[in-house]
Amino acid sequence: MAMRSILLVSWGAIVAATTCPLSVEISNVVDHNVNVTITNQGDKTVTFFKGNTVLDTRPVRKLLVQDENDDYLDFSGAYVDYKQSNPSSSMFHTLRSGQTVSTLVNAAVSHKLDGVSKAKVTALQHLKFVIGETIPSNLKDMSFCSGIASKKVAIIPDRKKAASEHFSKISPTSSIRRRDLGIENCSADQQTDLQTSVNDAIAMASAAQQAEGNEDDFWINWFKDASQASTTDSIYSQVINAQSTGFTISCSDTYGACGDNGDSALAVTITPDNVIIPCPNGGYWDLDEYAGDCDSSDYDKAGAILHEMTHLFGTSDYAYGHDDCEALAADQAAMNADTYELYAESVRLGGCQ
């Protein structure tokens, strides 16, 4: 049973930030593969984080795909949450003024194209960068280009090939959907730890939903506009009831989506299979259950699980961390996983702005 909500962001509202030195373009279309180029248009050297961009080797969201009726196709790849502190240098790419980097992106990896005869593709990137070549010690210290989009290009998918190239083809999970919470490939201590974090995440979602109903000022701080209340209420409600609709948490990276020690993610959600993976080597297991203050409220086990659970119901990753999440437009904030986590943490801690 599909768990994700059909809640669409107004993609037409996404525009490139005028202060962003980076641009994104598509060229050289072959079947359902497109060549995406990132260019440093500024006059200074720029270093950007590769996680959740076209340079990420994982099946993250790199493209927006519309079918022949101009309807957006659901993203069905992996949502990857990276640790914010002490990122590996291998996760960065440096461009001098005027330099470019290009890569081939297969639209079929994270979108189901086997039933699509024609499509339009846009490269959409949310890029974190610094001026110069120095790798920051924390991702929150980087500037943020939100929603840098290319032009649209038309593609004609090779439907037979596309079906075999979708990420779900490597899925190790059963095709039978769970109707409860399954915790798999974990030690007894990990099972206990994860059940506690799921319970705490649900409690945080419940408290956040109740605070939203009381029109708490902090809700406006994070979600911007009262018109988004029905969306946030729906997402939090689905998180609260997630154990009855079914999902799996696995302590083993059977998908190979977490990465190696050097570039390991904190946690991953595999949307086609409703599977959450707290990555073995990404720092998740070193987190406290609850952060003790607002400065570290984006970095605890309960919040991380809440973040990943919202992905099961349609949220995306437009931004991470306090500053970048607060800078989002209302429609993006209402579909951003970290915003749900940060607002819930704000309610728990009595207000984080």
C-alpha positions in Angstrom: 0.0 0.0 0.0 1.4 3.4 -1.0 1.9 5.4 2.2 3.0 8.7 0.8 0.5 11.6 0.6 -0.1 13.2 -2.8 0.9 16.7 -1.7 2.5 18.8 -4.4 4.6 21.9 -4.1 4.1 24.7 -6.5 7.2 24.1 -8.6 6.6 27.1 -10.7 7.4 29.2 -7.6 11.0 27.9 -7.5 13.5 30.4 -8.9 17.2 30.8 -8.8 18.5 33.0 -6.0 20.0 36.1 -7.5 23.0 36.0 -5.1 23.8 32.3 -5.9 27.0 32.0 -8.0 26.0 28.5 -9.3 23.8 27.7 -12.2 22.3 24.4 -13.5 21.6 23.4 -17.0 20.6 20.2 -18.9 22.0 19.1 -22.3 22.8 16.1 -24.4 19.5 14.1 -23.9 19.8 10.4 -24.7 16.6 8.3 -24.1 15.8 9.0 -20.4 19.4 10.0 -19.6 20.3 13.7 -19.3 23.6 15.5 -18.9 23.4 18.0 -16.1 26.0 20.8 -15.7 26.7 23.0 -12.7 28.6 26.2 -13.5 30.3 28.7 -11.2 29.2 32.0 -12.7 30.7 34.1 -10.0 34.1 35.7 -9.9 35.4 33.7 -7.0 36.2 30.1 -6.3 33.3 28.2 -4.9 33.2 24.8 -3.0 29.8 23.1 -2.7 28.5 20.0 -0.9 27.8 17.1 -3.2 25.2 15.4 -1.0 21.7 15.4 -2.4 22.9 16.9 -5.7 23.4 15.4 -9.2 27.0 14.5 -8.1 25.6 12.3 -5.3 26.0 8.6 -6.3 22.9 7.6 -4.3 19.4 7.6 -5.9 18.5 11.0 -4.4 16.1 13.5 -5.9 18.0 15.1 -8.8 15.3 15.8 -11.3 11.7 16.8 -11.6 9.9 14.7 -14.2 6.5 15.5 -15.8 4.6 13.0 -18.0 2.9 13.7 -21.3 0.0 15.4 -19.4 2.4 17.7 -17.5 1.7 15.9 -14.2 4.7 15.5 -12.0 5.8 11.9 -11.4 6.3 10.8 -7.8 9.9 10.6 -6.7 10.6 7.0 -5.7 14.3 6.9 -4.7 16.1 7.5 -1.5 16.0 10.5 0.9 19.4 10.9 2.5 20.1 12.8 5.7 23.7 13.8 6.1 25.5 14.5 9.4 26.1 18.2 9.7 29.4 18.2 11.6 32.9 17.2 10.3 31.8 16.2 6.8 34.3 14.3 4.7 36.3 16.2 2.2 35.2 13.6 -0.4 31.7 15.1 -0.2 32.8 18.5 -1.7 33.5 19.8 -5.1 35.4 23.0 -5.9 34.8 25.1 -9.0 37.0 28.1 -9.9 35.3 31.1 -11.6 33.9 30.0 -15.0 34.5 26.3 -14.4 31.9 23.6 -14.8 31.2 20.0 -13.7 28.9 17.7 -15.6 27.4 14.3 -15.0 25.0 11.9 -16.6 21.7 11.5 -14.7 19.4 8.6 -15.4 15.8 9.7 -14.8 14.6 6.1 -14.5 16.6 5.3 -11.4 14.2 7.2 -9.1 11.1 7.7 -11.3 8.9 5.0 -12.7 9.0 5.7 -16.5 8.0 2.3 -17.8 4.4 3.6 -18.5 5.5 7.0 -19.8 5.9 7.6 -23.5 7.0 11.2 -23.4 8.3 13.3 -20.5 9.8 16.6 -19.6 12.7 16.8 -17.2 14.1 19.7 -15.1 17.3 19.5 -13.0 16.5 21.0 -9.6 19.4 21.5 -7.1 19.5 22.8 -3.6 23.2 23.7 -3.2 25.2 24.5 -0.1 28.4 26.4 -0.8 31.3 28.4 0.6 33.5 30.9 -1.1 37.0 29.5 -1.5 38.4 26.0 -1.1 38.3 25.5 2.7 36.1 22.6 3.8 33.8 23.8 6.6 33.6 21.9 9.9 29.8 22.1 9.9 27.3 22.3 7.0 25.3 24.9 8.8 28.2 27.3 8.2 27.6 27.2 4.4 25.5 29.5 2.3 22.5 28.1 0.6 21.1 28.2 -3.0 17.5 27.0 -2.8 15.8 25.6 -5.8 18.3 26.3 -8.6 16.5 25.0 -11.6 17.5 24.3 -15.2 15.3 24.7 -18.2 13.0 21.8 -19.2 14.0 19.3 -21.8 11.8 16.7 -23.5 12.8 13.0 -23.3 11.4 9.9 -24.9 12.0 7.1 -22.3 13.1 3.6 -23.4 10.3 2.1 -21.4 11.6 -1.5 -21.4 15.1 -0.3 -20.3 13.6 2.2 -17.8 11.7 -0.6 -16.0 14.9 -2.6 -15.4 16.9 0.5 -14.3 14.6 1.7 -11.5 16.1 1.7 -8.0 13.5 -0.7 -6.7 14.9 -3.5 -8.9 17.7 -3.9 -6.4 15.3 -4.0 -3.5 16.1 -6.8 -1.0 12.7 -6.5 0.7 9.5 -8.4 0.4 6.8 -7.2 -2.0 4.3 -7.7 0.8 3.7 -4.5 2.6 3.8 -4.4 6.4 0.8 -3.4 8.5 2.9 -2.6 11.5 6.4 -1.5 12.5 9.2 -4.0 11.7 12.7 -3.6 13.1 15.1 -5.9 11.2 18.8 -6.8 11.1 19.3 -5.2 14.5 20.8 -6.4 17.8 18.5 -6.7 20.8 19.8 -3.4 22.2 19.4 -1.6 18.9 15.8 -2.9 18.6 15.0 -1.5 22.1 16.7 1.8 21.2 14.8 2.2 17.9 11.4 1.4 19.4 12.1 4.0 22.1 13.0 6.6 19.3 9.9 5.7 17.3 7.8 6.2 20.3 9.5 9.5 21.1 9.2 10.7 17.5 5.5 10.0 17.6 5.1 11.8 20.9 7.0 14.8 19.4 4.7 14.8 16.4 1.6 14.7 18.6 2.8 17.6 20.7 3.7 19.6 17.6 0.3 18.9 16.1 -1.4 20.1 19.3 0.7 23.2 19.4 -0.2 24.0 15.8 -3.8 23.7 16.7 -3.3 26.3 19.4 -1.8 28.6 16.8 1.5 28.7 18.5 3.7 31.6 17.2 6.5 29.2 16.6 4.5 27.4 14.0 4.4 30.5 11.9 8.1 30.9 12.4 8.8 27.6 10.7 5.8 27.1 8.3 5.3 30.8 7.4 1.6 30.8 6.3 -1.6 29.6 8.0 -2.7 28.2 4.6 -0.2 25.4 5.1 -1.9 24.2 8.4 -3.9 21.4 6.7 -0.8 20.0 5.1 1.3 20.0 8.4 -1.7 18.6 10.3 -1.9 15.7 7.8 1.8 14.9 7.8 2.0 14.9 11.6 -1.2 12.8 11.8 0.2 10.2 9.5 3.4 10.0 11.6 1.4 9.6 14.7 -0.4 6.6 13.1 2.6 5.2 11.2 2.9 2.0 13.3 -0.6 1.0 12.2 0.0 1.7 8.5 3.3 -0.1 8.4 7.0 0.6 7.8 10.4 -1.1 8.4 13.6 0.1 10.1 16.7 -1.8 9.2 20.0 -1.6 11.0 21.8 -3.1 7.9 22.5 -1.0 4.8 21.2 -3.7 2.4 20.6 -1.1 -0.3 24.1 0.3 -0.2 22.6 3.7 0.2 24.4 4.9 3.3 27.9 5.0 1.8 31.3 4.3 3.1 32.8 5.5 6.4 34.2 8.7 4.8 31.0 9.9 3.2 28.4 8.0 5.2 24.9 9.4 5.6 23.3 9.8 9.0 20.1 8.1 7.9 18.3 7.0 4.7 14.7 6.5 3.8 13.9 4.2 0.8 10.6 5.5 -0.4 9.6 2.6 -2.7 9.8 0.1 0.1 8.9 2.3 3.2 12.2 1.4 4.8 14.3 3.7 7.1 18.0 2.9 7.7 19.9 4.5 10.6 23.3 4.2 8.9 25.8 2.0 10.6 28.7 4.4 10.2 27.1 7.8 9.9 27.0 8.9 13.5 23.4 8.1 14.2 24.2 5.7 17.0 26.3 8.3 18.7 23.5 10.8 19.1 21.6 11.5 22.3 18.0 10.5 22.4 17.0 14.2 22.9 19.1 17.3 22.2 19.5 19.4 25.3 19.2 22.8 23.6 18.0 24.6 20.5 21.5 24.9 19.0 21.7 21.1 18.7 18.0 20.4 18.2 18.6 19.2 14.7 20.8 16.4 15.9 19.2 13.7 18.1 17.8 10.2 17.6 14.2 11.0 18.2 14.3 14.0 15.9 16.2 12.0 13.2 13.6 9.3 13.2 10.8 11.9 13.0 12.5 13.5 10.1 12.7 10.1 8.3 9.2 9.1 9.1 7.8 12.3 7.4 9.5 11.1 4.2 7.1 8.1 4.3 4.3 10.5 3.8 5.6 12.7 1.0 8.1 15.3 2.5 11.2 16.1 0.6 14.6 17.6 1.5 14.7 21.2 0.4 16.8 22.4 3.3 18.5 21.3 6.5 19.2 23.2 9.7 17.7 26.2 11.4 18.8 29.0 9.1 18.2 27.3 5.8 14.8 25.9 6.9 13.6 29.3 8.1 14.5 30.8 4.7 12.2 28.5 2.8 9.0 29.7 1.2 5.8 28.5 2.8 5.0 25.8 0.3 8.5 24.3 0.5 8.5 24.5 4.3 5.3 22.5 4.5 6.9 19.7 2.5 10.4 19.8 4.1 11.3 17.0 6.5 13.8 19.0 8.6 11.2 21.7 9.2 8.8 19.2 10.7 11.7 17.9 12.9 12.8 21.4 13.9 9.3 22.6 14.8 8.6 19.6 16.9 12.0 20.1 18.7 11.0 23.8 19.2 7.8 22.7 20.8 9.6 20.2 23.0 12.2 22.8 24.1 9.8 25.7 24.6 10.6 27.7 21.5 13.6 27.8 19.1 13.9 30.7 16.7 
